[in-house]
């Protein structure tokens, strides 16, 4: 299985994927965590950036237009089966990856954080749902109702939910850097 790290330009925090964490771009740090986990045959960054050049990483261009559901459909067509990863979760670690991997039995799976929110970009997708996902996206660009109906959902403990903390603002970035031990 591949790990596919999604990255698109941010309106709220431009350049966030390239912001420095522990002496490297945040997205490269996440990439390395997934490579070092040893769960994946390959790790790729699936990027909507016009130009993204990070030494030592495999970058595949995401040519889809629209929302995250469109990117996920595009990735399903490209990769067939993958662990989807947000490119802005620098607190992620091997332990939380393993908790999802060991529960995967061929059916798409996604975690629910302690706030009751399903995490579409920390989930395992496969092409068994591709046609239904395309049909859903033609009527509704929101992915959450689709995940509720078609995915095995795994509740996260508070200690795990914090590992999926997204960086969307400068304050998020500052807070995350305080929590990370380099």
TIVEXZA-485880 format. One record per residue (C-alpha): residue number from 1; x negated, y negated, z negated. Coordinates in pm, 1 decimal, padded with zeros to 6 digits. Each point is the difference from the previous one (the first is absolute). Last residue first. Example, Ala and Ser with C-alpha at 12.3 -4.5 7.8 and 13.67 -1.06 7.14 Angstrom:
REM TIVEXZA-485880
<pt n="2" xx="-01367.0" yy="00106.0" zz="-00714.0"/>
<pt n="1" xx="00137.0" yy="00344.0" zz="-00066.0"/>
//
This chain:
REM TIVEXZA-485880
<pt n="182" xx="-01320.5" yy="-01792.3" zz="-01760.2"/>
<pt n="181" xx="00270.6" yy="00033.0" zz="-00261.9"/>
<pt n="180" xx="00327.2" yy="-00126.0" zz="00137.6"/>
<pt n="179" xx="00257.6" yy="-00158.8" zz="-00230.8"/>
<pt n="178" xx="-00136.1" yy="-00357.1" zz="00017.8"/>
<pt n="177" xx="-00026.4" yy="00025.1" zz="00379.5"/>
<pt n="176" xx="00367.6" yy="00098.4" zz="00012.8"/>
<pt n="175" xx="00108.7" yy="-00312.5" zz="-00190.8"/>
<pt n="174" xx="-00201.4" yy="-00232.2" zz="00226.3"/>
<pt n="173" xx="00142.0" yy="00167.0" zz="00311.7"/>
<pt n="172" xx="00356.6" yy="-00016.2" zz="-00131.3"/>
<pt n="171" xx="-00060.0" yy="-00369.9" zz="-00080.6"/>
<pt n="170" xx="-00114.2" yy="-00063.0" zz="00358.3"/>
<pt n="169" xx="00324.9" yy="00150.1" zz="00120.9"/>
<pt n="168" xx="00116.7" yy="00325.0" zz="00160.8"/>
<pt n="167" xx="-00232.5" yy="00261.8" zz="-00150.4"/>
<pt n="166" xx="00202.9" yy="00312.3" zz="-00067.5"/>
<pt n="165" xx="-00015.8" yy="00201.3" zz="-00324.2"/>
<pt n="164" xx="00019.8" yy="00370.4" zz="00085.8"/>
<pt n="163" xx="-00224.6" yy="00103.2" zz="-00290.0"/>
<pt n="162" xx="00242.6" yy="-00173.1" zz="-00238.6"/>
<pt n="161" xx="00262.4" yy="00262.1" zz="00083.6"/>
<pt n="160" xx="-00232.3" yy="00278.8" zz="-00117.2"/>
<pt n="159" xx="-00034.4" yy="-00109.3" zz="-00363.2"/>
<pt n="158" xx="00372.3" yy="-00083.3" zz="-00004.0"/>
<pt n="157" xx="00090.2" yy="00358.9" zz="00097.4"/>
<pt n="156" xx="00105.0" yy="00055.9" zz="00357.8"/>
<pt n="155" xx="00324.8" yy="00159.1" zz="00111.5"/>
<pt n="154" xx="-00032.5" yy="00223.1" zz="00307.6"/>
<pt n="153" xx="00248.8" yy="-00027.6" zz="00285.8"/>
<pt n="152" xx="00036.4" yy="00273.6" zz="00261.0"/>
<pt n="151" xx="00079.7" yy="-00195.4" zz="00311.3"/>
<pt n="150" xx="00295.4" yy="-00016.3" zz="00240.8"/>
<pt n="149" xx="00285.2" yy="-00184.5" zz="-00169.9"/>
<pt n="148" xx="-00183.4" yy="-00235.9" zz="-00236.7"/>
<pt n="147" xx="-00274.6" yy="-00056.7" zz="00258.7"/>
<pt n="146" xx="00257.9" yy="-00105.4" zz="00259.2"/>
<pt n="145" xx="00167.7" yy="-00236.4" zz="-00245.9"/>
<pt n="144" xx="-00340.5" yy="-00156.7" zz="-00072.5"/>
<pt n="143" xx="-00112.9" yy="-00058.4" zz="00358.9"/>
<pt n="142" xx="00169.5" yy="-00326.7" zz="00081.6"/>
<pt n="141" xx="00004.9" yy="-00058.1" zz="00375.3"/>
<pt n="140" xx="00359.4" yy="00126.2" zz="00027.6"/>
<pt n="139" xx="00195.4" yy="00110.2" zz="00305.8"/>
<pt n="138" xx="-00275.3" yy="00083.5" zz="00251.4"/>
<pt n="137" xx="-00229.0" yy="00085.5" zz="-00290.9"/>
<pt n="136" xx="00231.4" yy="00281.6" zz="-00114.6"/>
<pt n="135" xx="-00005.6" yy="00163.2" zz="00344.3"/>
<pt n="134" xx="-00381.3" yy="-00022.2" zz="00009.4"/>
<pt n="133" xx="-00021.7" yy="00146.8" zz="-00350.9"/>
<pt n="132" xx="00232.8" yy="00283.9" zz="00095.0"/>
<pt n="131" xx="-00214.6" yy="00084.2" zz="00303.2"/>
<pt n="130" xx="-00325.1" yy="-00015.4" zz="-00199.4"/>
<pt n="129" xx="00112.1" yy="00196.2" zz="-00305.7"/>
<pt n="128" xx="-00173.5" yy="00332.2" zz="00075.0"/>
<pt n="127" xx="-00290.6" yy="-00212.5" zz="00127.6"/>
<pt n="126" xx="-00163.2" yy="-00016.5" zz="-00340.0"/>
<pt n="125" xx="-00026.6" yy="-00264.8" zz="-00268.2"/>
<pt n="124" xx="-00175.4" yy="00002.4" zz="-00337.2"/>
<pt n="123" xx="00048.3" yy="-00302.8" zz="-00221.2"/>
<pt n="122" xx="-00194.7" yy="-00287.1" zz="-00150.2"/>
<pt n="121" xx="00114.7" yy="-00266.0" zz="00239.8"/>
<pt n="120" xx="00372.6" yy="00072.5" zz="-00029.5"/>
<pt n="119" xx="-00012.8" yy="-00048.5" zz="-00380.3"/>
<pt n="118" xx="00353.2" yy="00047.0" zz="-00135.9"/>
<pt n="117" xx="00090.9" yy="-00264.2" zz="-00257.1"/>
<pt n="116" xx="00158.5" yy="00111.7" zz="-00328.0"/>
<pt n="115" xx="-00201.8" yy="-00248.9" zz="-00205.5"/>
<pt n="114" xx="-00208.4" yy="00290.5" zz="-00137.7"/>
<pt n="113" xx="-00115.9" yy="00085.1" zz="00351.2"/>
<pt n="112" xx="00173.8" yy="00248.0" zz="00227.3"/>
<pt n="111" xx="-00241.1" yy="00220.1" zz="00193.4"/>
<pt n="110" xx="00048.4" yy="00127.2" zz="00354.9"/>
<pt n="109" xx="00017.6" yy="00344.3" zz="00161.6"/>
<pt n="108" xx="00065.0" yy="00130.4" zz="00350.5"/>
<pt n="107" xx="00056.9" yy="00376.8" zz="-00005.2"/>
<pt n="106" xx="-00289.8" yy="00233.4" zz="00076.6"/>
<pt n="105" xx="-00069.5" yy="00100.9" zz="-00357.9"/>
<pt n="104" xx="-00144.3" yy="-00320.3" zz="-00143.5"/>
<pt n="103" xx="00003.5" yy="00002.9" zz="-00380.4"/>
<pt n="102" xx="-00375.0" yy="00058.7" zz="-00029.7"/>
<pt n="101" xx="-00071.9" yy="-00290.8" zz="00235.3"/>
<pt n="100" xx="00209.6" yy="-00253.2" zz="-00195.0"/>
<pt n="99" xx="-00169.3" yy="00057.5" zz="-00334.8"/>
<pt n="98" xx="-00336.7" yy="00034.7" zz="00177.7"/>
<pt n="97" xx="00019.7" yy="-00352.5" zz="00139.6"/>
<pt n="96" xx="00082.0" yy="-00132.3" zz="-00348.2"/>
<pt n="95" xx="-00308.4" yy="00173.9" zz="-00143.2"/>
<pt n="94" xx="-00232.1" yy="-00102.3" zz="00283.4"/>
<pt n="93" xx="00048.2" yy="-00369.8" zz="-00072.5"/>
<pt n="92" xx="00207.0" yy="-00299.7" zz="00110.0"/>
<pt n="91" xx="-00073.6" yy="-00329.8" zz="-00176.6"/>
<pt n="90" xx="-00093.5" yy="-00172.3" zz="00328.5"/>
<pt n="89" xx="00351.4" yy="00019.6" zz="00146.9"/>
<pt n="88" xx="-00007.8" yy="-00235.2" zz="00301.8"/>
<pt n="87" xx="-00043.1" yy="00227.8" zz="00300.7"/>
<pt n="86" xx="00320.9" yy="00186.3" zz="-00078.1"/>
<pt n="85" xx="-00040.7" yy="00373.0" zz="00052.6"/>
<pt n="84" xx="00196.0" yy="00247.7" zz="00209.6"/>
<pt n="83" xx="-00104.5" yy="00364.7" zz="-00045.8"/>
<pt n="82" xx="00026.4" yy="00150.0" zz="00344.7"/>
<pt n="81" xx="00170.3" yy="00244.3" zz="00234.8"/>
<pt n="80" xx="00071.5" yy="-00046.6" zz="00373.1"/>
<pt n="79" xx="-00301.0" yy="-00238.3" zz="00055.8"/>
<pt n="78" xx="00091.9" yy="-00228.4" zz="00292.8"/>
<pt n="77" xx="00376.8" yy="00047.1" zz="00018.6"/>
<pt n="76" xx="00025.6" yy="-00010.5" zz="-00377.7"/>
<pt n="75" xx="-00222.4" yy="-00309.8" zz="-00003.4"/>
<pt n="74" xx="00232.7" yy="-00180.7" zz="00242.2"/>
<pt n="73" xx="00299.7" yy="00095.9" zz="-00212.3"/>
<pt n="72" xx="-00181.6" yy="-00128.4" zz="-00310.0"/>
<pt n="71" xx="-00088.7" yy="-00325.6" zz="00174.7"/>
<pt n="70" xx="00362.8" yy="-00050.3" zz="00106.0"/>
<pt n="69" xx="00119.3" yy="00072.0" zz="-00355.2"/>
<pt n="68" xx="-00250.6" yy="-00256.9" zz="-00124.9"/>
<pt n="67" xx="00167.9" yy="-00274.7" zz="00198.7"/>
<pt n="66" xx="-00018.6" yy="-00133.0" zz="00352.7"/>
<pt n="65" xx="-00225.0" yy="00076.4" zz="00292.2"/>
<pt n="64" xx="-00209.3" yy="00313.0" zz="00033.1"/>
<pt n="63" xx="-00349.8" yy="-00016.1" zz="00148.2"/>
<pt n="62" xx="-00175.0" yy="00139.1" zz="-00308.4"/>
<pt n="61" xx="-00371.0" yy="00010.2" zz="00095.0"/>
<pt n="60" xx="-00203.0" yy="00286.4" zz="-00148.0"/>
<pt n="59" xx="-00295.5" yy="-00080.1" zz="-00226.9"/>
<pt n="58" xx="-00243.4" yy="00266.6" zz="-00126.0"/>
<pt n="57" xx="-00224.1" yy="-00153.7" zz="-00264.1"/>
<pt n="56" xx="-00378.7" yy="-00032.9" zz="-00030.4"/>
<pt n="55" xx="-00033.7" yy="-00373.1" zz="00052.7"/>
<pt n="54" xx="00321.1" yy="-00198.2" zz="-00005.9"/>
<pt n="53" xx="00109.7" yy="-00182.7" zz="00312.2"/>
<pt n="52" xx="00360.3" yy="-00111.1" zz="00019.8"/>
<pt n="51" xx="00105.6" yy="-00202.0" zz="00301.0"/>
<pt n="50" xx="00355.3" yy="-00064.7" zz="00108.8"/>
<pt n="49" xx="00112.3" yy="00139.6" zz="-00336.9"/>
<pt n="48" xx="00287.8" yy="00248.5" zz="00027.2"/>
<pt n="47" xx="-00216.9" yy="00272.5" zz="-00149.5"/>
<pt n="46" xx="00032.6" yy="00369.3" zz="-00072.5"/>
<pt n="45" xx="-00308.7" yy="00064.2" zz="-00213.7"/>
<pt n="44" xx="-00099.1" yy="00362.7" zz="00030.1"/>
<pt n="43" xx="-00095.0" yy="00279.7" zz="-00239.1"/>
<pt n="42" xx="-00075.0" yy="00348.2" zz="00132.9"/>
<pt n="41" xx="00020.9" yy="00363.7" zz="-00107.4"/>
<pt n="40" xx="00148.8" yy="-00119.4" zz="-00327.6"/>
<pt n="39" xx="00005.0" yy="00124.1" zz="-00359.3"/>
<pt n="38" xx="-00369.9" yy="-00060.3" zz="-00071.4"/>
<pt n="37" xx="00081.9" yy="-00292.4" zz="-00236.9"/>
<pt n="36" xx="-00319.9" yy="-00173.0" zz="00118.5"/>
<pt n="35" xx="00157.2" yy="-00089.3" zz="00335.4"/>
<pt n="34" xx="00311.5" yy="-00136.3" zz="-00172.9"/>
<pt n="33" xx="-00200.4" yy="-00208.8" zz="-00247.2"/>
<pt n="32" xx="-00226.0" yy="-00114.4" zz="00284.4"/>
<pt n="31" xx="00294.8" yy="-00134.3" zz="00201.1"/>
<pt n="30" xx="00131.7" yy="-00183.8" zz="-00306.8"/>
<pt n="29" xx="-00340.5" yy="-00167.9" zz="-00045.2"/>
<pt n="28" xx="-00011.2" yy="-00072.9" zz="00371.9"/>
<pt n="27" xx="00342.5" yy="-00167.3" zz="-00026.4"/>
<pt n="26" xx="-00116.4" yy="-00219.9" zz="-00287.6"/>
<pt n="25" xx="-00305.0" yy="-00122.6" zz="00194.6"/>
<pt n="24" xx="-00320.9" yy="00083.0" zz="-00185.8"/>
<pt n="23" xx="-00201.9" yy="-00128.3" zz="-00295.0"/>
<pt n="22" xx="00220.1" yy="00137.8" zz="-00277.4"/>
<pt n="21" xx="00310.4" yy="-00154.9" zz="00152.1"/>
<pt n="20" xx="-00049.2" yy="-00261.9" zz="00267.6"/>
<pt n="19" xx="00297.6" yy="-00114.7" zz="00205.0"/>
<pt n="18" xx="00014.1" yy="00166.0" zz="00343.2"/>
<pt n="17" xx="00348.7" yy="00144.8" zz="-00039.1"/>
<pt n="16" xx="00123.5" yy="-00335.4" zz="-00132.4"/>
<pt n="15" xx="-00093.3" yy="-00193.1" zz="00313.8"/>
<pt n="14" xx="00300.9" yy="-00229.5" zz="-00023.5"/>
<pt n="13" xx="00185.1" yy="00020.6" zz="-00333.0"/>
<pt n="12" xx="00371.2" yy="-00076.3" zz="00040.6"/>
<pt n="11" xx="00012.2" yy="00038.5" zz="00379.4"/>
<pt n="10" xx="-00192.3" yy="00326.7" zz="-00006.4"/>
<pt n="9" xx="-00162.2" yy="00144.6" zz="00311.1"/>
<pt n="8" xx="00070.4" yy="00371.3" zz="00033.4"/>
<pt n="7" xx="-00165.8" yy="00300.0" zz="-00157.4"/>
<pt n="6" xx="00125.8" yy="00355.9" zz="-00045.6"/>
<pt n="5" xx="-00234.4" yy="00267.6" zz="-00134.3"/>
<pt n="4" xx="00062.6" yy="00337.9" zz="00162.0"/>
<pt n="3" xx="-00122.4" yy="00304.4" zz="-00191.7"/>
<pt n="2" xx="-00023.6" yy="00293.8" zz="00235.9"/>
<pt n="1" xx="00107.1" yy="00357.3" zz="-00065.9"/>
//
